[in-house]
C-alpha cells in the first residue's frame, strides 16, 4: 500500500517544545478532530459527543455508533474534494450496535447480542445490506479488531477467531494458505483468557489477563517484538515483556505500542516517521521504553497508521508523535515528530471537579479526542470473556426463580465448558504476583476456587450444571495447546471435582487420562505450576488423586479384575507419581505418607496368591505408594524365596577370625562365597549357631573396621562424620567392588551395615542426580560457601571471590587443580555462570571424580543382592534399611519390652530400667549392640522394635553376668539381690559386649 498522503507536504521534524507552532482552532469543544474536518460531510462537526457510543477511523472512513445504536459512516472526499459522503447503515429491525471496526474493504459491526455483521466498503459509501457472519454460529462476540485485509473476533467463551488474507501468517494459518474466507479458530490460544486483541496492517497481537503478550503475522519492521524480522504464522509469546505488567496493546500500520499497569509505554516496529517516540527513525525489533514519557503515568495509548497518541490523565495532557503530514499530530503544522510532545491543549486532570472523560482514537491520518461530560455516555461495555465473579456466584446459589435460572444455567455452561473462562475466573488479586512470568507462577487463586466449590456443593442444581459443563470441557481439553496459561485449568478442575461422588470421580479419571497422554513438554509445564502451589493446596491436590486411586485399587482387589479397571488405577498412579516427583523437588515438602496407599497390604492377604503377585508386579513401577513395612516385607519375602529356590535353601558359610576379619572376608568373597544362598557367619574358635545374631555382629564390626581412617579406603568429612569414595588410588583394585558386594549381601540377608554414607550414594543407586543439598549434608562448609555464591546479589562481590572453574584437591600427596570444564582455569565465575559453576562442582564431587569407584561399588552390590525388589525403596528408605535408625527413644524401648519368667512389676525389672535410663547415651547404645549385634534400630523403627527380658534362673544370680541371644533379641538377666549388683554386672557385660553374645 502506498502512502499518498505523506507526499503532499515536505517532511520536517519537530524535536523540542520550542519548535511548536501555536495551537490551531479545534472543531468542537466536545469532538476534536486532527486534521480538522476538511473533506468530510459538514454534519460531522455537529455531532453531539453525548450521543456517541463508539468511533472507528480507518482508511479515511470515519464510522460512528450513536447511543440509539445506529451507525453513521463519513467518507472523506477523494482527490482534495471539499465534502465527503454520509451514509446510514440499514440494520435489521430491532438490531442495536455496540462496537465496530473497519479494514480496507469491509466494516465489521457488532450488535449488542454479540452477533457480528460484515459490510463491504466501496468507493462511495457502504452497501445497505449487511451480511451476518453465520460461520460464527451462536458464538457471542465481545471484541473485534481489523487490519488492512484481515479481522479478529474474540468470543464471550474465550475463543479467538481470525479470517482474511494470510500473506504473512496474520490469521495464524499455515503459510501456504493465502487467505481464510471464513472465521477460523486460533487454536494456539485456546484455553488462554484474553483481555485485549489488536490488529495492525498485517500483524496481530493478543494480551492475556495474566499480562502475557502474543504476536503473529508480518514482522518486516520488528512489529512483533520478538527481536528479529521473521514473520510468524502462529501466536508467539513476546518474552521481552515478561515482568512488565502489560495491561493494554495497540497496533499501528507497521508498529505496536504496549501500556503497562504502571503507566509505562513501550513501542517497537517501524520507526520511519518517528511513531515510536525514541527521537530517531530507526526500527525497533524489541519493545523499548519511550524514555520521554518516563515518570508520567500514561492512561491511554492509541496507534494510527504512522503516528501514536498517549493520554496522561494525571497531567491532563495528550501527547502525539510520528507522522504529521496531514496535521494529525494536532499542532497545526504538517511535520513529523520523533518524540512525544503535547498537542497544545490541556484537559481536566484527574481529581478535578469536572467529570470530563477523555477518549483518544488514532486512525489512518486522523486523530480524534472525544470529551464527554458523563462517563456513561461513551460505551462502557463488558468486553471481556465470561468469568466467575463473587456477585454472580451469589446469584446462582440464592436464585429460586426458574425463569432466571435458565439464563444463569447458560452462563454456567458457557464458563465451565471453556478452559479460557475458567482460567480467567480465578486470578489472584495481588497484582504484583499476578503479572509475573506465566511460566514461573500459577497465579491461580486456589482459595477462591475452594470457596466457590464449597458454595455450589450445597446447591445440587448449580453443582450439577457445573459438572455437566465440565463434561463438555474434558472432551476438548486433551487437544488444547500446552501453554502455561492454558494448563492452569488442570489445577482448578480437580478442586471443583473434590466432592466424593460417582460423577466427580468419573471426571477426575478423565482428567488423569488427559494429563497422562499430553506431550512430555506439557507435563513438565504442569509440574512447574504444581511446584509453585502453596503447600496446603498442593497437599489437597495430592489427597484428591490419592483418595481416588485408593478407592479404585480397593475395588480392583475386591472384585473380578477387568483390564479397564487396571488401566484406571495405572493412570491415576502416573499422575500421583508426577506429583510425587514435584514434591521431591519442592523446597517445602509434604510428608511422603500422603502418597501411600494402605490398600496395597490387602494384596498380601489375597486367597489367590498368583493374582496378588500379578497385581503387585504392576504396582512396582510406583514405589512411593508402598508403606515402608510393606516394602520390607516384600523384599524379605522375595529374598527368602530366592534362597529356597537355590539348591533347596542351602546356606553359604562365612568362616572368619576376629583378628583377621577383613582379609578373611575378602578371601571368601573372591572365592567360595555363593551369592544366592543365605548367609551364615561363624567366628573361628567360638561356639554358637548363626540364626541372625553373629552375622549382624559381623557386619557391625567389619563396617567399623573398613571405615577407620587408617584404612584410607574412604574420604572422611569431620564436620558431618560422613564418608565418601576416596580420590586416592586404592591399594586393592577390587576393593570397592568387594565393599559393594558386602553391602548387597547385607541387604539380601536384611542386616544392618552401618557405613556412614550420605544420601547422595543412595540417590545415585536410584539413578537420581545429587544436588547442592546433598553436598551440604556431606560437607556443610563447602555447601554453604557454594550457596553463598548463588545468593550473592552483587557482581563485584562475586568477582572479588576470585573463583574460576577449577577445584583444588590432594591427590597422592600432591595439591592439584582440577578443571571443572574445558579451559576452566581461564573462566572466571560471574553472576551469569555461577549456577553452572555450582552444578559442575557438585557433579565433580559426586560423579566425575568417583565414576570408576562408584561403578565398581554398584556392580558389586548387584552381585551381592540379586533381588531387584530393592529398587522399590526410595533413596532415604534404602539408607535406613542398610544403615538403620540412629534416632533413639529409650522410653519406647521400655514400653515395648516383653518378659519371660519376669513380671513388669518385679523388683529386678524396676531396678534394670532405673539403671538403664541412668546410663550415658553411649552406654545405652552399647547395650543395644550387646543385645542385637548393632547399635542401630532396624528400618521398621522403634515403635515395632521389641526385646525380651528373660530370667537366667541361676542358683547364685549375683555371680552371673547378663547374657544376650542376639538372634532373638533376648536379654537373659539374673535375678540380682539389689540394684548395685545389677548395675556392676551389666556394665562389665557392656564393656565386653562382643564376647557375651550367645547364638
N, C-alpha and C positions, 0 to 999 in steps of 0.2 A: 504494500500500500504506500502511495506517495504522500508526502506531507506538503500539499499545495499551499496551505495557509501560511506556512513558515517562509515561503519565498517572496511574499508580498512586501516585506519590510526587511531592511538590512539588520543583521544580528548585532546587538550591542549588549554589554554586560553591566550589571549593577553589583557592586561589591560591598559598599558601605552605606550606612544610613544617610550620609551627607549627599549621596548621589540621588536620593529620592526626589521625584518631582512632587509638586503639590497635588494632593488627592483630587481626583476629578469628581464632579457631582454624581451621586448614585441615583438609580432609577426610582427607588422607593424606600421608605423608612422600614418597610417590612420584608420585601423581597428584593435582595440586592443581586444584580447580575453583572458579571465582568466577562467579556466586554459588555457595554450597555446593549440594550435590546434592539440593536440595529439589525435589520434583516428579518425580524420576527413580526408576527401579527401584532398590531397595536394593543390588542386586549391583554397581551401578556403583562404589560405594565400595570394593568388594573386588577390583576389577580389579588384577592384578599388572602394573605397567608393563613388567616384563621380558618379558611376553608380548605387548605392544602393538607392532604394526608400523606402523600409520597411524591417525590420528584425523581425522574431518571433523565440523564443527559448523555446521549451517545450519538456520534456521527452527525452532529449538527441538528439532531432531533431532540426536542425538549418535551417530555411526557409528564403530565401532572395527574395525580389521582386526587379527586376532590373528596371532601367529607361526606358528600352524598353518594360516594362510591362510583362516580362517573369518571371517565378518562378523557382528557383533552390532550391532543398532540399538536405541538407547534413545530412546523418545519421551517428551518431557516432558508431564506431566499438564496438561490444559487447565483453565481456569476455577478455578485455585487448588487443584487436587487435590493430594493428598499423594504419590501414587505413579503414575508413568507405566508404559508397557508396555515389554517387552523382546522382541525378535524376532530369530531367527537366520535369515539368508537362506540358502535352499536353493540350492546351486550344483550345476552339473553334476558328475558323478563325475570325480574327478581334477583339477578346476579349483582353482587357487590364486590368491589375490588379492594384488596388490602395492599398489594405490592406489585411493582412492575420493574422490568429492566429490559434493555434492548441490545441487539447486536447489529451488524451491518445490514442484514436483510430481514430480521424479524424483531418483533416486540413481544415479550412474554408478559402476560398479565395473570396475576394470582388472585383468585377470588377468596372471599372470607371463609368459604367452605374448604379451602385448601386445594381447589381444582385449578389446574394450570392450562391456560389457553395460549396459542401461538398465533401471531398476526404478522402477515407478510408486509414488509415495508417496501413501497415503490417510490419512484422519484417525486411524486406529487401527493403523497399522503399515505393513508393506511387503508387497506381493504376493510370494508364494513363488516365482512363476515368472519368472525373469529373461528379458529379450529381448536377444539378441546383435545388435549393430549390424552386420548383414551388408553394409550400404551401404559400409562402410569396406573391404570385400574382404579382401585379405591384408595390408593396412597394419598394421604393428606400432606401437601407440600407446605413447608414453613419458611424456606429461604430459597431464593433464586439468584443466579449470577450469570452474566453474559460476557463472552469475549467477542472478538470480531466475527468469528464463524463457529462458535461452539457455546453450549449452555450447560449450566449445572443446576440441579434442584435437590434440596435436602428435605426428606420427609419427616413427619412427626415421629415416625417409628425409628428414626436414626439412619435411614438408608440414603446414600448419595447416588444420584443418577447423573449421567453425562451423555451428551449427544452432539452431533455436528461434525465439522471437519476434524481430522486426526493426523494432519500432516506431520505434526511434531509430537504426537502422543498426548495431546491436551485433553482427550476424553478417556485417557487411561486404557486404551485398547492397543492391541499389538501393532507394531509399526507398519506391517504390511496392509493393515486395514486403513484405507484412506479416509473414509467417512463412516459415521454411525448415524443412520437416519432416525432411529427411534431411541428414546431414553434407555440407557444401559446402566445396570448396577455397577458401581465401582467396588468390585469385590474386595480389593486390597484394604479398604477402610471399613469393612463390615465389623461390627462389634465395637467400634470406636465412637464414643459420644462426641459429636462435632458441635462446636459452638458457633463457628462462622465459616462461610465459604466465600471465595472471591475469584474472579477471572480477569486475566489480562488479555492482551491481544491474541496470544496463542499459548498462554500458560494458565495453570490453575493452582490455587492454594486453598488448603483447608486447615482450620485451627480446632484442636480438641479442647474439651473443658479442662483438661489437665495442663494446658499450655504448650502442647506439642504441635509443631507446625509441619505440615506435609505439603510438598510441592511436586508438580509434574508438568510435562509439556515442553515448550520451546525454552531453550536456555542459551541462546547465542550470545546474550549480553550478561549472563550470570544471574538472570532474574529469578532463578530457582533457589539461590542462596546456598548452593552445595559446594562451592569452591572450585567449580570448573565450568566449562561451556558445553557440556554434553547434554543433549536432550534426554528426557526421561519419559517412558511410556507407562509408568506406574508410580503411584504416590511414594515419595521418599522422605524420610524424616530429615528435617533441617537441623542437624546436630549442633550447629553453631549457635542455635538459640536455646539450647538446654540451659536451665537455671535462669533464664532471662524473664520469666513470668509473663510471657506473651499473652495479651488479652484481646488484641484486635489485629486484623490484617486487611490490607487494601492493595489492589493491583492497578497499575497504570498500563500503558501500552506495552512497554518492554521493561518496566521496573516494578518493584514491590516495596511496600513500607509496612512495618510492624510496630505496634504500640504496646508497651509493657504495662503491667498493672501499676508500676511506679511512675508512669507518665514519660518514659523514655522512648525515643523514636529511633529505629534503625532502618536504613534503606539499602537497597542493593539492586544491581541490574544495570540498565542503560543510563549513563550519566551525560550523554552528549549535549543536553540542553541545560545541565545543572540541576535536573529534577531530583537528584539525590541529596543536594544540600551540603556537599562536602568541599565547596569552594574549588571545584575542578569539574572537568568534563569527562573524567575517567570513569570507566565502568567498574563496578564492584562485584566481585564473584561471591563474596561472603557478606552477611549482614554487618553493617558498620554504623556505629552510633553517630547521629547527627550532632556534632560537638557544639554547634552554635545554639542548640536548644538545651544543652546540659544545664541542669539547675532549675529549669522550668518544668512544671508538671503539665504535660500535654494531655488534653482531654479527648480530642478527636484528631483523626488523620484521614485525608481523602486524596486519592491519586487520580489525576486526569491522564490523558494520553501522554503528555510530555511535561506535566507540571504537578506540583504537590501542594496541598494546603494542610495547615495544622491550626488547631484552635487551643489556646491556653486560657481556660476558664478563670484561673486564679488572677491572671493579668487583664482579662477582658480583651484579649488581642487575638487576631488571626494573622498568621504568617504564611507567606507564599514563596515558592522558589521553583525554578525551572524555566520552561519556555514562556515568553511573554509576547510572542509575535503578534497576537491579536488582542493584547491588553488583558488577558485572563488572570494576570497577577494582581490586578486591582490598583495599580499605581498611576494609571493614566499614561504610562509610557510603554511602548511596544518593544520591549527588550528582554533578554534572558537574565535570570538572576541565579547565581551559583550558591548563594547562602540564603537561609530563611530571613526574611525581613517583613515587618508589619505591612498590612495592606493600606494603612493610613487612616483607619477609623477604629476607635475604641468602643467596646461594648461593655455592658454591665458586668462587673466582676462577681465572682462567687461570694455570696454574703451580702450583696447589695439588697436593698428592699425590693427592687423590681424582680418579678418572677420571669423575666425575659429569658427565653430559651434560644440558644444559637445552634443552628444546624448547618454544617458545611457540606457542599456537594461539588465534586470536580468532574468535568465531562471532557469531551473531545478537545475543544479550545475555549471552554467556558468554565466559570466558577460561579457558584451560587451560594449566597448566605441567606438563610431563612431565619427571620426574627419573629418569635412568637410570644404573645403575652401570657399564654397558658400552656403549660407543658402537655396537657392532654390534647391540645389542638393538632399537634403533629402525631402521626401514628405511633402509638406506643404498644406495638403488638407483641404477643407472646410468640416470638420467632425462634423458639428453642424446641428441641426434641422433647418428647414426653418423658416425665420422670416422676418418681415418688417424692412427695412433699408431705411434711407433717400435717398440714391443714387438710390436704387431700386424703391422707390415710385416716384421719379422724372422721371425715365424712363417710368414708367407706364402712368403717366399723360401727358408726352410730346411725346410719341411714336405715329406715324401715319402710320407705315408700317404694313399692315395686316398680313404679314408673321411672323414678330417678335411678333405681338400681340397674336398670338395663343400660343406661348411659355409663354408669360407673363400671359396669361389667366390661363394656367395650374398652374403657380406659385401662382397666386391669389387664385385659388381654393384650392391648397394644404395648404396654410397658413390659410385661413379663414374658412376652414371646420374642422380645428384642434384646439381644445382648448389649447393644449400644445404649438403650434406655435404662437397663439395669445398671450398667457401668456408670451412667451419668447420674444415677439416683443417690448413690451412697458415697459422696465425695467428702473428704474431711474438710471441715470449716476452717481449720488452721491453714491459712493461705500460704504461709511461709513454707510449710511442708508440702502443701498441695501442688506447688509449682516446681518441685524438684524433678529431676530426670525420671521419666516413667520407668526406665529400666532399673532404677535403684529402689524406689519405694512404691508399695502397693497403693498408697493413698486411699484405700477403701476405709470408710468409717464403719468398722465392724460392730461398734456399739450400736450404731443406727440400724444396721441390718438385724442385729439380735432384738432390738426393741421393736422393730417392725414385725418380726416373726412372732414375738410374744403378743402383740396386739391382734394380729389376724388369726392366731391359733385359737382364740376364744370365740371367733366368729366363723362357724363352718361354711357359710355361704361365701365369704370373702376368701377363706383359705382354699376352698375348692376351686374358685375362679383362678387363683394364683397357680395352683397345681396344674390345672388344665392348660394355662398359658405356658407353663414351664415344659409341659409335654411337647408343645409346638417348638419351643426353643431348642430342646435337646435333639430334635430331628435334624436341625440345621447346624448346631454348634460344632459338630465334628468337622464341618467343611470350612468354617471361617478361618481367616488368616491368623497366623501366630504372632501378633504384635503384643507387647507388654500391656498396652491399654485394653486391648480386646480380651486378653486372657484373665483379666480381673474378675470376669463373670464367674470363673471357676472357683474363686474364693467366696463369692457371695451365695451362689446357689446351694452349696451344702448346708449352710446355716438356715436357709429357707426350708430345707428338707430334713431338719434335725428331729422333727416330731416322729415318734415311733409308730408308724402305721404302714400298711402294705403299699399304698400309693407312693409315699415318700421314699420308702426303701427301694421300690422298683425304679424310681427315677434316679436315686443315688447309684444304683447298679449301672444304669445307662451312662451316668456321668463318669463313673470309674472307667467304663469302656471307652468313652470319649477321650479321657485323659491318657489312657494307656496307648491308644492307637494313634495319637498325634505324633508328628515327627519329633525326633530327639531334640532338635533345637527348641521347639515349643515347650517340651518338658523342662528343659534347662531354664527357660524364661519363667515358667510357672514355679519352679523350685526357688528361683530368686525372689519371687513375690511371696512365697510361703516363708522364706527365711526372714523377711522383713516384717512379718506379722508380730504384734505384741504377743508375749509368751502365753497369756491367758487364752487368746483367740487361737493361737497355734495348737495349744493343748486341746481346746474344744474341737478343732478340726480333726485332730488325730482320734479323739474319742468317737467322733461320728463314724469314721470309716472302721475303727476298731470294733465298735459295737455291732455294726452290720456284718463285718467279716466273722465275728464270733457267732452271731445268730445263724449265718449261712453254713458255717462249718459244723455247728451243732446239729443242724438239720441234716447235713450230709452224713454225719456219723450215725444218726438215729434211724435214718430211712434208707430205702434202697438207693443205691448210687446211680445217678444219671450223669452223663458227660456234661450236660448243660450246667448242672449244679456245681460240678467240679470247676468248670470254666469260670463261673461266677465268683467262687472263692478265690481262684488264682488271680482274677482281675483286681479284686479288692485288695489282695495282698501285694500286688505290684504297686498299687497306689500307696498303700501303707509303707512299703519299702522306700518309695520316693520320699515320703515324709520322714521316715527314719533317717535316711541319709542326710536330709536337710537338718534334722535335729543334731546330727553328729558334727555338722559344720557351724552350728549356731554358737554365738558367744554365751548366751543364756539358754541352757537346755532344759527340757523336761525329763523326768526320770524315765529310764528305759522300760520300767514296768508298765508304763502307759501303752506300750506296743505289745505286751504279752497277751496271748490268747489262752486262758486256762483250759478251755475245752480240749486242747491237744492231749491233755492227760487221759481223756476218755479213750483215746485210740489205743493206749497201752493196755486197756482192760477189755477190748472188744473180744467177744467169743470167737469171731472169725479172725484168727491171727494173721492170715495172709492178707485179708482186706485191710486190717490195721496197718500192716507193714507197707502195703502199697500206698495207702494214703499218706503215711509218714514220709515216704520217699519223695512224694510230690511236694511236701512242705519243707523239705531240707533246703530248698532254694531260698527260704525265708527264715533264717536262723533267729532273727530278732523277735519272733513271736513265741519262741520257746522260753519257758522259765528255766532258771539255772539248774534246778534239781532234775528237770526233765532231760536236759542236755547231758547231765552227768549220768543219769540212769541209762540213756540211750547209748552213750559212749561205752559205759562199763558193760552193758549187755552185749553190745556188738563185739567188744574185745573178748569177752568170755566165750562167745560163740566161735570166734576165730580160733581161740586156744583149743576148744573142744574139737574142732574140725581138723586141727593139725595133729596128726599122729595120736588121735584119741586122747587129747588132753595131756600129753607128756610135758614135763617141765624142763627148763634149761637152768642148770645149777651154776651159780657163780661162786667159785671157791676162792676166798681171798684171805690174806693175812693182814691183820690190823696195821702192823708196822710197814707193810709194803702194799698198801691198799690200792694206790693209783696204778703202779706198774702191773700188779696182778689183774686189775680190771682191764687195762688196755690190752694185755696179752689175751685175755679171754674174749674181748670184743673183736679182736682182729682174727681170732682163730675159730674156736669151737662153739661160740655162743650162737644158739638157734633163735632167730629173730621172732618167729611167730609163736613161740612157746611161752608159757607162764614162767615168770622169773622166780627163782628160789635162791637166796643168798645164805651161804654158810661160812662163818668165820672159822678159820683153822684153829683146832685145839679148844673149841668152845662147844658145849653141848647145846642141844635145842633144835627144834624143827621150825623152819620159817613158814609161819602162817600169816605173814604180813609185817610182824614186828622187826625182825632182823633186816629185812630188805629196806624198810623205811629208815632204820638206823644207818644202813649202808649209804643211802642217798644223802642223808644229813651230813655224814662225815666226809664223803667224797666231794660234795659241793663246797663244803667249807675248805677242804684242802686245795681244791683246784682254784678257788677264788683268793687264796692267800697271795699277797703282793709279791712275795719272794719267788713265786712260780713264774711270774712275768707272762702269764697267758692272757690276762685281761688288762685293760686300761682302767685305772681306778679314779673316781671323782670324789674327792674328800667331802665337798660341800653337800653332796646328795647321797653319799655312801652307796652309789650305784657303780656298775661295771659296764664296759663296752669292749668290743674287739680291739685288741692291741694293734698299733701300726707297725710294731716290730716284726721282723721275720721270725716265725715260730721255730723252736728247736726241733719239734717233730712235725713233719709235713702234714700228717693227717690228724693233728690234734683237734682241730675244730670239727672235723667230720666225726671223730670219736665222741667229743662232748655233745654234739648234736644227736648222735645215736643214743648216748646215755640219757639225754633229755627225752628222746622219744620213747625209750624203754620205760622211763618213769611214768610218762603219761599212759602208755599201754597197760601198765600194771597199777595205775591210779595211786602213784606215790608222789610225795612232795619232794622236789629237787630245788632247794631254795637258793638258786643262783640269783643274785640281786640285779637282774636285768631291768632296764627301763621299759615302759610301754612301747617304745619305738620298735623293739625287737618283735613283739607280737603283732604289731601293725604290719611290719614287713612280711611276716609269715602269712598274713592275710592279704598280701598284695595291696596294702594301703600305704600311701606315701607319708612318712613322718613330716611334721610341721615344726615351726618355731616353738610351739608349745611343748613339743617333745624334747627339744633341745633345752628348754628352760627347766624341765624335770631332771635331765641328765646333768646339765651344768648351769645352775641358776645364774651365775655371774656372767658367763658368756651370753646366755639367753637374754638377760636383762639389758646387756650392752647393745645387742642387736636390736632389741625392741626400742631402745632409746634412739637409735639411728632412724628407725621407721617413724617415730613420733616427733622428731625434731622439725620445727616449723621453719627455721631459718637456714637458708642455703649456706651462709658464711660459717655457721656453726659446724655444719656437716663438712665443709671444706677444711676447717681447722682440725678436724679429727684425723686428717691426712691418711685416709683409708684408700686402698686400691683393691683390685680383685685378686688378692693373694691371702694365704693363711700361713702363719709361721708355726712349725711343729718340730719336734725332736724325732729324728729317725736314726736308729742305730748309733746313738750318742752324739749326733750332729744336729745343729739347728738349720733347718732348710725352709725356704719359702715355696709354697705350693700354689700354682696359679689356678684360680677357680674357673677361668675361661681362657681361651687363647689370647696371648699378649696381655694377660690380666695385670701384670706388674705396671703396665703403662696406661691403665684405665682407672682414673680416679673415681671414687664413689661420690655421686652427686644426688641431689634431690630427685632427679628424674630416673636414675638407675638403681636407687638404693634397695628397692624391693627385689630386683634381680640379684643384687649382691647378697642379700639375706637369704633368698631362696637357694642361691648357689652354695652358700656357706652350709646351710642345713643339709643340702643334698650331698655335699662332700663328706660331712661328718657321719651321716647315716648310710650312705650308699657308695659313692665313688671310692672312698678310702678303704672300705672293708668289703668290696664286692666279692673278691675270691674267698675270703674267710667266711662271710655270711652264706655264700653259695655252698661251701663245704658243710657248714652247720646244718642248713636246711636239708641237704641231701642225706646227711647222717640221721637227722630227725625223722625223715620219712622212712628210712630203713628200720629204725628202732620202733616206730609206731606205724605199722602197715594199715591201720584202720583209718580211713579217710573221714570218719564221723567227727574227728577232732575239728574239722573245718566249720562245724556248727557253732563252735564257741567264738564269740566276739573277742577282739584283742584283749580287752580288760578282763573278760571272763577266763580266757586261756591263761593269762598271767596268774589269776587267783588259783586256778586248778593246779598249775605246776608249782607255783611258789607258796601257795597257801595264804591264809589271812594272818596279818600281824597286828590287827586291832583287837584288843583283848577286853573281855567283860567277865571278870572273875566272879562277880556275883551271879552271873548267868550260869557259870560252870557249876557253882554250888547248887543252884536251883535245879539243874538238870541231872545231878548226881543220883545214882541208884545204889542200893545197898544189898549185900548178900551176907547174912549172918549178923548184920547190924540193923538197928533202927535209927532213924534220923535223930531221935531224941536221946540216944545213948551218949554217955559222958565222953567216951573216946571220940565219937564223931564230932561232938561240940568242940572238944579240945583240938581236933585236927583242923577244923575250919578256922578256929581262932588263931592257931599257929600259922596256917597258910596265909590268911589275909594280912598278917603282920609281917610277912616276908617282903624283902625288897623286890622290885619288879623283875630284876634279872633272875632271882631265885625262883620266882613263880614260873618263869619261862623254862628254867632248868627242870622244874617239876614236870611241866608239860612234856619236855623232851624225855625225861625219865620214864614217863607213863606211856608215851606214844611213839617215841623214836624221833620226834621232831618238835621244835618249839613253835611250829605254826599250826593253825587250825585248818581243817580241810575246806574245800570250796563251798560246802553247804552252809558254813558259818557256825557260830557258837550256839545259835538257837537250836540247832539239830545235833549238836555235839554232846554226847553222853559219856560219862565214865562210871565205873562201878567200884565201890569200895567194899572189899570182902574181908571177913575175919580170917587171919592167918592160922588161928587155932593152934597155938603153941603153949606147952605147959608153963614155960617161963618166958612170957612175952617180952619182958624188959631186956632180954638178952638177944633179941632178934631184930634185925633191920627190916624196914618195909621192902617189899619186893613188887615188881611190876610185870604183868603179862602184856607186853606191848602189842601183841597181835589182837587181843580182845579188849585192850584199854581197861585192865583190871588192876587196881592197887590192892595188894594183899597187906593189910595193916594189922599188926599185932594189937591186942587189947592191953595197951600200956597202963601202968598203975597211976600215972599222973601226967600232966601237960608238959612238965620239964623233960621227962624222959622221952616223950613223943617228939618234942622239938629237937633234942640232941640226935636221936636216931634218924630222923627224917633228914636233917642237914648233912649227916655223914653219907646217907644214901645219895643225896643230890650232888655231893662233891664227886662221887664216883658213879654218875648215872649211866655211863657206858658199860659198867660191869655188873650192875644189879638187875638188868633186864632178864626176864625169862621168856621162853618161846611161847 
